[in-house]
Amino acid sequence: MSYQLYRNTTLGHSLQECLDELIQTHQITPALALQVLLEFDKAISKTFTNVKTKTTFKGSLKTYRFCDNVWTFVLEEVTFKEPQGVDVHVDKVKIVACDAKGMLHAFPFCFM
């Protein structure tokens, strides 16, 4: 089992749109589309567990919430600092942090 967080990313939305189009043109079944989405969930979670790059960020905490072992933070005026000295500024960031205990290939953070 993997979290479905990454379906709400640009890549996840694009995949869902393509699958919807394939279903509408009767090229795949809804069951196959669901299987593809489940494989996407597993693959992207596994991929992010292998990321070793670290970054720091600083911003103003707008809201936070903890529900069902999931933390959600919304920050504003955020600056990300990478080890290579690159600074990236964004107006708003939503961070979702999930408990990875007992989850196969689950990555504990998702930036959206």
Buried (B, 14 or more C-beta within 10 A) or exposed (E): EBBEBBBEBEEBEEBBEEBEEBBEEEEBEEEEBEEBBEEBBBEBBBEBEEEEEEEEBEBEEEEEEEEEEBBBBBBEEBEBEEEEEEEEEBEEBBBBBBEBEEBEBBBBEBBE
